[in-house]
Amino acid sequence: MKPIPSEKDIERLLECFPPVAPNRPGQRLSNAPWLVQPVAHRRIINTVALAILAVALLFFVTPQGKAFAQSIIRRIGNFIITDKASDAEIYVATLQSGTPTPVNDPTLVCADCVEPVEVGLLTLSQASAKAGFPVYKPKYIPAGYRSSSRDVFISDSSITADMSYRMELDPPLHDGLQMAGIIAISQTLAKSDAQPWEKGIGDVPIKEITIHGLPGVWLEQIPVIPFQDSQGEWDFARWNQLMWAEDGYSFMLQTNMPADILPLEELLEIAESLAP
């Protein structure tokens, strides 16, 4: 039985890894943090879940899989949103089917892996200098949240500036499992030859929104990280996400807070306040 990830573990993963799909997903799955083995330092996420594309690719080689994979719902910046199952759900389904999952090859060198340029709480000017473009910052953040990270990540296909805000919860949510509220914002500049990043959302409803008059989407309760509960049943850490494109950047604003506590209207206010 895999351990239930702590909220701090999930926060650290989402802070460390920008939402960019790797070119070599098999490497990602072998390093996935829910596998019982050492995890390479500062590897990729929303790709904690996106790493599971390795399993999805096996599905896509069948005619039915290819047809299903082409069910594109929306394209937002360099993201392609499809109605296939989320990567976290595909991973669990694969485990339950008995299909072998990749094992880590310690000799494999991944040339296209995202590595952090800087790690920590950079100033806005430091982050902009490292990224090579003006990093946006929200002028509005809900009361109680404090800046907890601002990092820059570079891969062969993109540069991502990532920041997060944290608020300790008293009392905790979800029977004591969620100790903090997190708001994470990613700003990604894809290179001109970058392939689109596919994001499966399964049956999660999609809501059309606008930010600065530009189209975007609101995704509520997206399965992000799979884990097993104390009874051995699989469940998911679920986050709410805003996605839109602006000024050549792909933006994602996500939170672990339920919509009845941190509603869409307030997340839109954060997004609308973003500026360099």
C-alpha positions in Angstrom: 0.0 0.0 0.0 1.4 3.4 -1.0 1.6 6.0 1.8 -0.9 8.9 1.7 1.1 11.9 0.6 1.2 14.8 3.1 -0.1 18.2 2.0 3.5 19.5 2.3 4.7 16.7 0.0 2.1 17.7 -2.6 2.9 21.4 -2.2 6.6 20.7 -2.7 6.0 18.7 -5.8 3.7 21.3 -7.4 6.2 24.0 -6.5 9.1 22.1 -8.0 7.7 21.0 -11.3 6.1 23.2 -14.0 3.1 21.9 -15.9 5.1 20.9 -19.0 4.8 17.4 -20.6 8.2 15.7 -21.0 9.4 14.4 -24.4 10.5 11.1 -22.7 7.5 10.1 -20.5 8.8 6.7 -19.7 11.6 8.2 -17.8 9.1 10.3 -15.8 6.9 7.4 -14.9 9.9 5.4 -13.6 10.7 8.4 -11.3 7.1 9.0 -10.2 7.0 9.9 -6.5 4.3 7.4 -5.7 6.5 4.5 -6.7 8.5 2.7 -4.0 12.0 3.8 -5.0 14.3 6.9 -4.7 13.1 9.9 -6.7 15.5 11.9 -8.8 16.0 15.4 -7.3 13.6 18.1 -8.6 12.0 16.2 -11.5 8.9 17.2 -13.5 5.1 17.7 -12.5 1.9 18.5 -13.2 3.8 16.0 -14.5 3.9 14.3 -11.2 0.8 13.2 -13.0 1.8 14.1 -16.6 4.6 11.5 -16.3 1.9 8.9 -16.6 1.8 9.7 -20.3 4.1 6.7 -20.7 1.1 4.5 -19.9 -1.2 6.6 -22.0 1.1 6.2 -25.0 0.6 2.4 -24.9 -3.1 3.0 -25.2 -2.7 5.4 -28.1 -1.1 2.8 -30.4 -4.5 1.0 -30.9 -7.0 2.4 -33.4 -9.6 2.9 -30.7 -7.0 4.7 -28.6 -6.0 7.0 -31.4 -9.6 8.0 -32.1 -10.2 8.6 -28.4 -7.0 10.6 -28.1 -8.2 12.9 -30.9 -11.2 14.0 -28.9 -9.9 17.5 -28.3 -12.0 19.8 -26.2 -10.0 23.0 -26.2 -6.6 24.4 -27.0 -5.3 27.0 -24.5 -1.9 28.4 -25.4 0.4 25.3 -25.8 -2.0 23.1 -23.9 -4.4 20.7 -25.6 -7.3 19.6 -23.4 -8.8 16.2 -24.3 -11.6 14.1 -22.8 -9.4 11.1 -22.2 -8.9 10.1 -18.6 -6.5 12.2 -16.5 -3.0 10.9 -16.2 -3.4 10.1 -12.5 -6.5 8.0 -13.3 -4.7 6.2 -16.2 -1.9 5.3 -13.8 -4.2 3.8 -11.2 -6.2 1.9 -13.9 -2.9 0.5 -15.2 -1.9 -0.7 -11.8 -5.2 -2.3 -11.2 -5.1 -4.1 -14.6 -1.8 -5.8 -13.7 0.0 -4.1 -16.6 3.7 -3.9 -15.8 4.9 -0.3 -15.0 8.4 0.9 -15.8 11.2 0.5 -13.4 13.9 3.1 -12.9 17.1 2.7 -14.9 19.8 4.6 -12.9 22.1 4.6 -15.9 19.6 6.4 -18.2 20.5 10.1 -18.8 17.5 12.2 -19.7 18.6 15.1 -22.0 15.2 16.8 -22.2 14.3 16.8 -18.4 13.3 20.0 -16.8 15.9 21.2 -14.3 15.6 24.2 -12.0 17.7 27.2 -12.8 17.2 28.6 -9.3 15.3 27.1 -6.4 13.8 29.1 -3.6 12.1 32.4 -3.1 13.5 34.6 -5.8 12.7 38.2 -6.1 10.6 39.3 -9.1 13.6 40.9 -10.7 15.8 37.8 -10.1 13.1 35.5 -11.6 12.7 37.8 -14.6 16.5 37.9 -15.2 16.8 34.1 -15.0 13.7 33.5 -17.2 14.7 36.0 -19.8 11.2 37.5 -19.8 9.1 39.7 -17.5 7.7 37.4 -14.8 4.1 38.3 -13.8 3.0 38.8 -10.2 -0.5 39.0 -8.8 -1.5 42.3 -7.3 -4.2 40.5 -5.3 -3.9 37.5 -3.1 -6.6 36.5 -0.6 -5.9 37.5 3.0 -3.8 35.0 5.0 -1.7 33.7 2.1 2.0 34.4 2.1 4.5 33.9 -0.7 6.3 30.6 -0.3 8.3 30.1 -3.5 9.2 31.7 -6.8 11.4 29.5 -9.1 12.4 29.4 -12.8 12.7 26.1 -14.7 14.2 25.6 -18.2 13.8 22.6 -20.6 14.6 22.1 -24.2 11.1 23.2 -25.2 10.0 25.8 -22.6 10.8 28.2 -19.8 8.5 28.3 -16.8 8.3 30.8 -14.0 6.4 29.3 -11.0 5.3 30.9 -7.8 3.2 29.7 -4.9 1.4 31.1 -1.9 0.6 29.3 1.3 -1.8 29.6 4.3 -1.8 27.4 7.3 -5.2 26.0 8.1 -6.6 25.8 11.6 -8.5 23.6 11.8 -7.1 21.4 8.9 -9.4 20.1 6.2 -10.3 16.6 5.1 -10.1 15.0 8.6 -6.8 16.6 9.3 -5.0 15.5 6.1 -4.9 19.0 4.6 -2.8 21.3 6.8 -2.4 24.3 4.4 -4.1 26.1 1.6 -1.9 26.6 -1.5 -2.3 28.8 -4.6 0.3 28.0 -7.3 0.8 30.1 -10.5 2.8 29.0 -13.5 3.8 31.2 -16.5 5.3 29.2 -19.4 6.9 30.4 -22.6 7.1 27.6 -25.1 9.7 27.6 -27.8 8.5 28.0 -31.4 9.1 24.3 -32.2 7.6 22.9 -29.0 5.0 20.2 -29.3 1.6 20.8 -27.6 1.2 19.5 -24.1 -1.8 17.2 -23.9 -3.9 17.3 -20.7 -6.6 14.7 -20.2 -9.4 15.7 -17.9 -11.8 12.7 -18.2 -15.3 13.6 -17.1 -14.3 16.7 -15.2 -16.7 19.5 -16.3 -15.1 22.4 -18.2 -16.3 26.0 -17.7 -15.5 28.7 -20.2 -14.1 31.9 -18.6 -12.4 35.1 -19.7 -9.3 36.8 -18.2 -8.4 40.2 -19.5 -11.0 39.6 -22.2 -9.1 36.4 -23.4 -10.7 32.9 -23.4 -9.7 30.4 -20.8 -11.1 27.4 -18.9 -11.9 26.5 -15.3 -11.4 22.9 -14.3 -12.8 21.8 -10.9 -11.5 18.9 -8.9 -8.8 17.6 -11.3 -7.2 14.4 -10.0 -3.5 15.4 -9.6 -1.8 12.8 -7.5 -3.0 9.2 -6.8 -2.6 7.5 -3.4 -4.0 4.7 -1.4 -6.0 5.3 1.8 -5.8 3.4 5.1 -8.1 0.7 3.6 -6.0 0.3 0.5 -8.5 2.0 -1.8 -7.1 4.4 -4.4 -8.0 8.0 -4.2 -6.6 11.3 -5.6 -5.5 14.6 -4.4 -7.7 16.9 -6.4 -7.0 20.6 -7.3 -9.0 23.3 -9.1 -7.3 24.9 -12.1 -7.6 28.0 -14.2 -5.9 27.9 -17.6 -5.5 30.7 -20.2 -3.0 32.2 -22.7 -1.9 35.8 -22.8 1.0 37.8 -24.3 2.5 34.6 -25.7 2.5 32.8 -22.4 0.5 29.8 -21.1 -0.8 30.4 -17.6 -2.1 28.0 -15.0 -3.4 29.0 -11.6 -4.3 26.1 -9.4 -5.3 25.5 -5.8 -5.9 22.7 -3.4 -8.7 24.7 -1.7 -12.3 23.6 -2.4 -14.5 26.0 -4.4 -16.8 26.7 -1.5 -13.8 28.2 0.4 -11.8 29.7 -2.4 -14.4 30.2 -5.2 -13.9 30.7 -8.9 -14.7 34.4 -8.6 -11.8 35.0 -6.2 -9.4 33.0 -8.4 -10.5 35.1 -11.4 -9.7 38.2 -9.3 -6.2 36.8 -8.7 -5.7 36.0 -12.4 -7.0 39.4 -13.5 -4.5 41.1 -11.2 -1.5 39.4 -12.8 0.9 41.8 -14.4 4.7 42.0 -15.1 
